Amino acid sequence: MNIKAVGMFLGSLLLVGGIFASGVYVGYDNRPVAEKIVSVFNKEPSVVFDSPQTDFSPFWESWNIINEKYVGDNGTTTDQEKIWGAIGGLIDSLGDPYSVFLPPEEAQIFEENIHGNFGGAGMEIGIRDGALTVIAPLKNTPAFHAGILAGDTITEIDGADTSHMSVDEAVRLIRGEVGTSVSLAVIREGKDAPLAIKIIRDVINIPVIDTEAQGEGDDIFVIKLYSFTATSPQLFREALREFVLSGKNKLIFDLRGNTGGFLEAAVDVASWFLPAGKIIVTEDYGEKRENITHRSRGYDIFNDNLRMIILVNQGSASASEIVAGALSEHDIATLVGEPTFGKGSVQELQKVTPDSSLKITVAHWKTPLGNSISKGGLKPEFEVEMTPEDREAGRDPQLDKAIELLTP
C-alpha cells in the first residue's frame, strides 16, 4: 500500500517534536491535506517535451564548460552533486514555493520529520510573496512564548539569509536538539527595525480544542480548534455535545492560528453542519487527472435557529480554510477576522531514487463555489484587524465583533 500524507505542515513543515511531528497515516482516506507520499521509483522515464523543438543541448554544453573551465574556492563538486543541483533548478523554474527537490541529506531529514522525535520551535512556516513567513505559532510553545506572531517574516536563521531558502531548508535549520537555541531575525508589520528573537527548542505538545462561554449572560458558546488532528473529530463531537446540552444557539468557531491538518478531520467537522452530499472541497488536478470532490457525510444536527460565526486570520490555513470556506459558501456561518493564509495546494512526495525525493504540487483545493483557496485565501465578510497593541493590551477586537454580531 502506498503511504499518503498531508501536513499539518501544509506543504510547509510544522516545527514540532514528538510522534505527531508530521502527521503521517497509512491509507488515502486518512491523509492530511497538504502532502501525499508515494513510493514509485526506479522507473525508467520517457521524457516528453511540450514542444518538439525543445533544445536540450545548452544543458550539456554548460555541463562541459563547467568541467573544462570552472575553478572554485569550495572544493570539488561531484557529477552527482551537479545533477542534484540541476534537478533543483528545474523545480525552481516552476515558480512554486511548495514544490522542491530533496537530495539524499534533505530527504533523510524529511523522513525524520515524519517518523522521528525532535526538538522544535512550535510554529508553522510557509512562503508568502516570496518570503519565509510565520503562518502561526502554536499555543504555549517556545515560539509562542518567545513572542513570534502570525505574519512575521523570517529574514535570518542563526545568521543564514532566508531570501532564497526553501521551507524545507528552513525547517532543517530551525529544528534541533531539545534545549538548544535558534536565533531568528524577524520583520514585523508596524516595527521600524528587524526583531532579534531567540527560541529554546523543546518537544512540542500540540493543543487540540478548548471551549468557553462568552457574551452577556454567557449565552454564546465558543469552540477553539487549534489543529485538525486524528483525534479532532471525536473531540469536536464532544464539544458540540456540550454546546447542544447548554441550550444555546449561538456558536463562535475559532479557527485563528489553526494551520490545518487531516482532510478527513476537516470533512468530518464540516459534516456536522451540512446535509449529506453537499460539497465541502474539491481537489482540482487540472488536466492531469479527474478531480476529486469531497462531500458532507450529513450529520447535519442543527436547524435554522443556529447562529454561527467563524473567526479566521492569516494563521488560518489549509484544513481551516476548507472548513471555513465550505460553511461560509453554504450560508451556515459568517466569517469574521482577517484574510486567511491561502494554502490551497496539495503536494505529492515521490521518490526519484531510493534516497532522494521530489515534493511537487499536484492539485489545488477549490471551495464549493469553485474558488481557489491558493489565490488570496478567504476574505471575511467582516474584516477586523488585530494589532500588536491589541495583543499587548490583551484585547480581542475580532472576538468582540463576533459577539456583537450575535447579540441580541
GIFEN-V784875 format. One record per residue. N is the residue number from 1. RES is the residue in one letter. SS is DSSP state (~ for helix, > for strand, _ for the rest). Layout:
N,RES,SS
N,RES,SS
This chain:
1,M,_
2,N,_
3,I,>
4,K,>
5,A,>
6,V,_
7,G,_
8,M,_
9,F,_
10,L,_
11,G,_
12,S,_
13,L,_
14,L,>
15,L,_
16,V,_
17,G,_
18,G,_
19,I,_
20,F,_
21,A,_
22,S,_
23,G,_
24,V,>
25,Y,>
26,V,>
27,G,_
28,Y,~
29,D,~
30,N,~
31,R,_
32,P,>
33,V,_
34,A,_
35,E,>
36,K,>
37,I,>
38,V,>
39,S,_
40,V,_
41,F,_
42,N,_
43,K,_
44,E,_
45,P,_
46,S,_
47,V,_
48,V,_
49,F,_
50,D,_
51,S,_
52,P,_
53,Q,_
54,T,_
55,D,_
56,F,_
57,S,~
58,P,~
59,F,~
60,W,~
61,E,~
62,S,~
63,W,~
64,N,~
65,I,~
66,I,~
67,N,~
68,E,~
69,K,~
70,Y,_
71,V,_
72,G,_
73,D,_
74,N,_
75,G,_
76,T,_
77,T,_
78,T,_
79,D,~
80,Q,~
81,E,~
82,K,~
83,I,~
84,W,~
85,G,~
86,A,~
87,I,~
88,G,~
89,G,~
90,L,~
91,I,~
92,D,~
93,S,_
94,L,_
95,G,_
96,D,_
97,P,_
98,Y,_
99,S,_
100,V,>
101,F,>
102,L,>
103,P,_
104,P,~
105,E,~
106,E,~
107,A,~
108,Q,~
109,I,~
110,F,~
111,E,~
112,E,~
113,N,~
114,I,~
115,H,~
116,G,_
117,N,_
118,F,_
119,G,>
120,G,>
121,A,_
122,G,_
123,M,>
124,E,>
125,I,>
126,G,>
127,I,>
128,R,>
129,D,_
130,G,_
131,A,>
132,L,>
133,T,>
134,V,>
135,I,>
136,A,>
137,P,>
138,L,_
139,K,_
140,N,_
141,T,_
142,P,~
143,A,~
144,F,~
145,H,~
146,A,~
147,G,_
148,I,_
149,L,_
150,A,_
151,G,_
152,D,_
153,T,>
154,I,>
155,T,>
156,E,>
157,I,>
158,D,_
159,G,_
160,A,>
161,D,>
162,T,_
163,S,_
164,H,_
165,M,_
166,S,_
167,V,~
168,D,~
169,E,~
170,A,~
171,V,~
172,R,~
173,L,~
174,I,~
175,R,_
176,G,>
177,E,_
178,V,_
179,G,_
180,T,_
181,S,>
182,V,>
183,S,>
184,L,>
185,A,>
186,V,>
187,I,>
188,R,_
189,E,_
190,G,_
191,K,_
192,D,_
193,A,_
194,P,_
195,L,>
196,A,>
197,I,>
198,K,>
199,I,>
200,I,>
201,R,_
202,D,>
203,V,_
204,I,_
205,N,_
206,I,_
207,P,_
208,V,_
209,I,>
210,D,>
211,T,>
212,E,>
213,A,>
214,Q,>
215,G,_
216,E,~
217,G,~
218,D,~
219,D,_
220,I,>
221,F,>
222,V,>
223,I,>
224,K,>
225,L,>
226,Y,_
227,S,_
228,F,>
229,T,_
230,A,_
231,T,_
232,S,~
233,P,~
234,Q,~
235,L,~
236,F,~
237,R,~
238,E,~
239,A,~
240,L,~
241,R,~
242,E,~
243,F,~
244,V,~
245,L,~
246,S,~
247,G,_
248,K,_
249,N,_
250,K,>
251,L,>
252,I,>
253,F,>
254,D,>
255,L,_
256,R,_
257,G,_
258,N,_
259,T,_
260,G,_
261,G,>
262,F,>
263,L,~
264,E,~
265,A,~
266,A,~
267,V,~
268,D,~
269,V,~
270,A,~
271,S,~
272,W,_
273,F,_
274,L,_
275,P,_
276,A,_
277,G,_
278,K,_
279,I,>
280,I,>
281,V,>
282,T,>
283,E,>
284,D,>
285,Y,_
286,G,_
287,E,_
288,K,_
289,R,_
290,E,_
291,N,_
292,I,>
293,T,>
294,H,>
295,R,>
296,S,_
297,R,_
298,G,_
299,Y,_
300,D,_
301,I,_
302,F,_
303,N,_
304,D,_
305,N,_
306,L,_
307,R,>
308,M,>
309,I,>
310,I,>
311,L,>
312,V,>
313,N,_
314,Q,_
315,G,_
316,S,_
317,A,_
318,S,_
319,A,~
320,S,~
321,E,~
322,I,~
323,V,~
324,A,~
325,G,~
326,A,~
327,L,~
328,S,~
329,E,~
330,H,_
331,D,_
332,I,_
333,A,_
334,T,>
335,L,>
336,V,>
337,G,>
338,E,_
339,P,_
340,T,_
341,F,_
342,G,_
343,K,_
344,G,_
345,S,>
346,V,>
347,Q,>
348,E,>
349,L,>
350,Q,>
351,K,>
352,V,>
353,T,>
354,P,_
355,D,_
356,S,>
357,S,>
358,L,>
359,K,>
360,I,>
361,T,>
362,V,>
363,A,>
364,H,>
365,W,>
366,K,>
367,T,_
368,P,_
369,L,_
370,G,_
371,N,_
372,S,>
373,I,_
374,S,_
375,K,_
376,G,_
377,G,_
378,L,_
379,K,_
380,P,_
381,E,_
382,F,>
383,E,>
384,V,_
385,E,_
386,M,_
387,T,_
388,P,~
389,E,~
390,D,~
391,R,~
392,E,~
393,A,~
394,G,_
395,R,_
396,D,_
397,P,~
398,Q,~
399,L,~
400,D,~
401,K,~
402,A,~
403,I,~
404,E,~
405,L,~
406,L,_
407,T,_
408,P,_
